[in-house]
Amino acid sequence: MLNGVTMKINVDDYIINTLKEDITSEDVSTNAVMPENKTGTAQLICKQSGILCGLDVFTRTFKLLDENSCFETEYKDGDKIEKGTVIGVIRGDIKAILSGERTALNYLQRMSGIATMTREYAAELEGYKTTLLDTRKTTPNMRPFEKHAVKVGGGTNHRYNLSDGVLLKDNHIGAAGSITNAIKMAKAYAPFVRKIEIETETLEQVEEAINAGADIIMLDNMDNETMKKAVEMIDGRAQTECSGNVTKERLKEIAEIGVDFVSCGALTHSAPILDFSLKNLKPME
């Protein structure tokens, strides 16, 4: 849950910047019809069935505009929701409700869409040892929200950013001159507590990565037959991650090969939104 201190330290700036994007000087429409402050309520209604995610961010958006606002609901992130359900009621300054509506819904729709897609993908791996991972293929300035949504959906976060772990990809290998050099240099530079992961595309590269002492070997864009041979070659001497061209339809096949992890960029770059509306706004008596 993105609550309390976590929200203030890591999330508020993102929400404020998004609100600034939507309100550069004033909300002309709202100020035209609401010249004075008045408390009101509106219902949050889901228009599609799926997995709910982002309620804290939804609520926080209105709090930043009106610290006295509150959102009343019996639901929580991770709950399965059905089309037409009233998720809850936002109560606060009508000006804040109107001005924050689109920003709050954008976060909720995006995060719920990712959580819904992740839940569908994770279900394909039930009963297997393979862990579903996300990637850094996130929407700019949406990473904390999208990474959180993957976790709510039942996936696991890969490294959060470039400071979070050593992952040597093809261009890093090119810069170092070889897989062996890249791993040697990373071991000399990175803290000893860091695992070193390296990307491979061929069985020859897999063998070099094993001999160089990689902790995790990424099997990138390999067909199933090649991947199976690679896992047999590694034989537990390093952890394995499948990456590239990962679809929901392939997940069971990949898991049966026995890889430890499977990373899927589609979870964050291709998930459709889950549609919500804020309806029935009315002033309180």
C-alpha positions in Angstrom: 0.0 0.0 0.0 1.2 3.5 -0.8 0.4 5.0 2.5 1.6 7.7 5.0 5.3 8.5 4.8 5.8 6.5 1.6 3.1 8.6 -0.1 4.5 11.9 1.0 8.2 11.1 0.3 7.9 9.2 -3.0 4.5 10.1 -4.6 3.2 13.5 -3.7 5.6 15.3 -6.2 4.4 13.1 -9.0 0.7 13.8 -8.3 1.3 17.6 -7.9 3.2 17.8 -11.2 0.3 15.9 -12.9 -2.2 18.3 -11.4 0.0 21.2 -12.6 -0.1 19.8 -16.1 -3.9 19.9 -15.9 -4.3 23.3 -14.2 -1.7 25.8 -15.4 -3.4 28.8 -13.9 -7.0 28.0 -12.9 -9.8 25.5 -13.6 -12.0 27.9 -15.7 -14.9 25.5 -16.0 -15.1 24.8 -12.2 -14.7 28.4 -11.2 -17.4 29.4 -13.6 -20.1 27.2 -12.0 -18.7 27.2 -8.4 -17.8 30.7 -7.4 -17.8 29.8 -3.7 -16.5 26.8 -1.8 -19.1 24.2 -0.9 -18.9 20.6 0.3 -20.3 17.8 -1.8 -20.1 14.1 -2.7 -19.6 12.0 -5.8 -19.7 8.3 -6.4 -16.8 6.3 -7.9 -18.3 3.7 -10.2 -16.4 0.9 -12.1 -17.4 0.5 -15.7 -15.4 -2.8 -16.3 -14.7 -5.9 -14.2 -11.1 -6.4 -13.1 -8.6 -5.9 -10.3 -8.8 -2.7 -8.2 -5.6 -0.8 -7.7 -4.6 2.8 -6.9 -7.2 3.8 -4.3 -4.5 5.5 -2.1 -3.3 7.6 -5.1 -6.9 8.4 -6.0 -7.6 9.6 -2.5 -4.4 11.5 -2.2 -5.0 13.5 -5.3 -8.1 15.0 -3.7 -6.3 15.4 -0.4 -3.6 17.6 -2.0 -6.4 19.9 -3.3 -8.5 19.8 -0.2 -6.9 18.4 3.0 -10.4 17.9 4.5 -11.6 15.6 1.7 -12.1 11.9 2.4 -13.0 8.8 0.4 -15.3 6.3 2.0 -15.1 2.7 0.7 -15.2 -0.9 1.8 -12.8 -2.0 -1.0 -9.0 -2.2 -1.1 -6.3 -2.6 -3.7 -6.2 -6.2 -5.0 -10.0 -6.8 -4.8 -11.8 -8.2 -7.8 -14.5 -5.7 -8.8 -17.5 -6.1 -11.1 -18.8 -3.7 -13.7 -21.4 -1.3 -12.3 -20.3 -1.5 -8.7 -20.1 1.7 -6.7 -16.6 1.5 -5.2 -17.1 4.4 -2.8 -17.9 8.0 -2.2 -15.6 11.0 -2.3 -16.6 13.8 0.1 -15.0 17.3 0.0 -14.9 20.7 -1.5 -16.8 20.5 -4.8 -14.1 22.7 -6.4 -11.4 20.1 -5.5 -13.6 17.2 -6.6 -14.2 18.8 -10.1 -10.6 19.9 -10.5 -9.0 16.6 -9.4 -11.4 14.2 -11.0 -9.5 13.5 -14.2 -6.1 13.2 -12.6 -7.4 10.9 -9.9 -9.2 8.7 -12.4 -6.2 8.6 -14.8 -4.1 7.1 -12.0 -6.8 4.7 -10.9 -7.6 3.5 -14.4 -4.0 3.0 -15.4 -3.0 1.2 -12.2 -6.1 -1.0 -12.1 -5.5 -2.0 -15.8 -2.0 -3.1 -15.0 -3.0 -5.0 -11.9 -5.8 -6.7 -14.0 -3.4 -7.8 -16.7 -0.8 -8.9 -14.3 -3.3 -11.1 -12.4 -4.2 -12.8 -15.7 -0.5 -13.4 -16.5 0.3 -14.6 -13.0 -2.5 -17.1 -13.1 -0.7 -18.9 -16.0 2.3 -19.6 -13.7 0.4 -21.0 -10.8 1.9 -24.4 -9.8 5.3 -23.5 -11.4 8.5 -22.3 -9.7 8.8 -19.5 -12.3 8.3 -15.9 -10.9 6.7 -13.2 -13.1 8.7 -10.0 -13.3 8.0 -6.5 -14.7 10.7 -4.4 -16.4 11.8 -0.7 -16.7 9.5 -0.3 -19.7 7.3 2.1 -17.8 5.5 5.3 -18.7 7.7 8.3 -17.9 6.9 9.7 -14.5 4.6 6.8 -13.7 7.1 4.2 -12.5 6.2 4.1 -8.8 2.5 3.7 -9.6 3.0 1.1 -12.3 5.5 -1.0 -10.3 3.0 -0.9 -7.4 0.2 -2.1 -9.7 2.3 -5.1 -10.8 2.8 -6.2 -7.2 -1.0 -5.8 -6.5 -1.7 -7.9 -9.5 0.5 -10.8 -8.2 3.7 -10.1 -10.1 7.2 -9.2 -8.7 9.2 -6.1 -9.4 12.5 -6.4 -11.2 15.0 -3.7 -10.3 13.3 -0.3 -9.8 15.9 1.8 -11.7 19.5 1.9 -12.8 20.8 2.4 -9.3 19.0 -0.7 -8.0 21.0 -3.5 -9.5 23.6 -4.6 -12.1 22.1 -5.8 -15.4 24.6 -6.0 -18.2 22.9 -5.9 -21.6 24.2 -6.2 -25.1 25.4 -2.6 -25.3 27.2 -2.9 -21.9 28.9 -6.0 -23.3 29.8 -4.1 -26.4 31.3 -1.3 -24.3 33.3 -3.7 -22.2 34.5 -5.8 -25.2 33.1 -9.2 -24.1 30.8 -10.9 -21.6 33.8 -12.0 -19.5 35.2 -8.5 -19.3 31.8 -7.0 -18.5 31.3 -9.4 -15.6 34.9 -8.9 -14.3 34.6 -5.2 -14.4 31.2 -5.2 -12.7 32.5 -7.5 -9.9 35.4 -5.1 -9.3 33.1 -2.0 -9.3 29.8 -3.0 -7.7 29.4 -3.6 -4.0 29.9 -7.3 -3.1 26.3 -7.6 -2.0 25.1 -6.9 -5.6 24.2 -9.8 -7.8 25.3 -9.5 -11.4 22.9 -10.3 -14.2 24.0 -10.5 -17.8 22.1 -10.8 -21.0 22.8 -13.7 -23.5 21.3 -14.4 -26.9 23.2 -17.6 -27.9 24.4 -20.8 -26.2 28.0 -19.7 -26.7 27.2 -16.6 -24.7 25.5 -18.6 -22.1 28.7 -20.8 -21.7 30.9 -17.7 -21.4 28.5 -16.2 -18.8 28.7 -19.4 -16.7 32.5 -19.5 -16.8 32.7 -15.8 -16.0 30.7 -16.3 -12.8 27.4 -14.5 -13.5 24.8 -14.7 -10.8 21.8 -14.4 -13.1 21.8 -15.2 -16.8 19.1 -13.6 -18.9 18.0 -15.8 -21.9 17.0 -13.1 -24.3 14.7 -13.7 -27.3 15.5 -17.4 -27.3 13.1 -20.0 -28.8 11.9 -22.7 -26.5 14.3 -25.3 -27.7 17.4 -23.1 -27.3 16.2 -21.9 -23.9 15.8 -25.5 -22.7 19.4 -26.3 -23.8 20.6 -23.1 -22.0 18.9 -24.1 -18.7 20.4 -27.6 -19.0 23.9 -26.0 -19.6 23.5 -23.7 -16.6 22.3 -26.6 -14.4 21.7 -24.4 -11.3 25.1 -22.6 -11.4 23.2 -19.4 -11.9 19.7 -18.2 -11.8 17.9 -17.9 -15.1 15.6 -15.2 -16.5 13.6 -15.5 -19.7 13.1 -12.2 -21.5 11.8 -11.0 -24.9 8.7 -12.0 -26.9 6.9 -13.1 -23.7 3.2 -13.4 -24.2 0.5 -14.8 -22.0 0.2 -17.8 -24.4 3.9 -18.7 -24.0 4.0 -18.5 -20.2 3.2 -22.1 -19.4 5.7 -23.3 -22.0 8.4 -21.1 -20.6 7.6 -22.2 -17.0 7.8 -25.9 -18.0 11.4 -25.3 -19.3 12.3 -24.5 -15.7 13.5 -20.9 -15.8 13.6 -19.1 -12.4 12.1 -15.8 -13.7 10.2 -14.5 -16.7 10.2 -10.8 -17.3 7.4 -9.1 -19.4 7.5 -5.5 -20.5 3.9 -5.7 -21.7 2.6 -5.6 -18.1 3.4 -1.9 -18.0 3.7 -0.8 -21.6 0.7 -2.5 -23.1 -1.9 -3.0 -20.4 -5.3 -1.4 -21.3 -6.9 0.8 -18.7 -9.8 -0.3 -16.5 -12.6 2.2 -16.9 -14.0 4.1 -14.0 -16.3 7.2 -13.7 -17.0 9.8 -11.0 -20.8 10.3 -11.1 -23.7 11.8 -9.3 -21.9 14.8 -7.8 -24.2 16.8 -5.5 -23.8 19.4 -2.8 -24.4 18.4 0.8 -27.3 19.9 2.7 
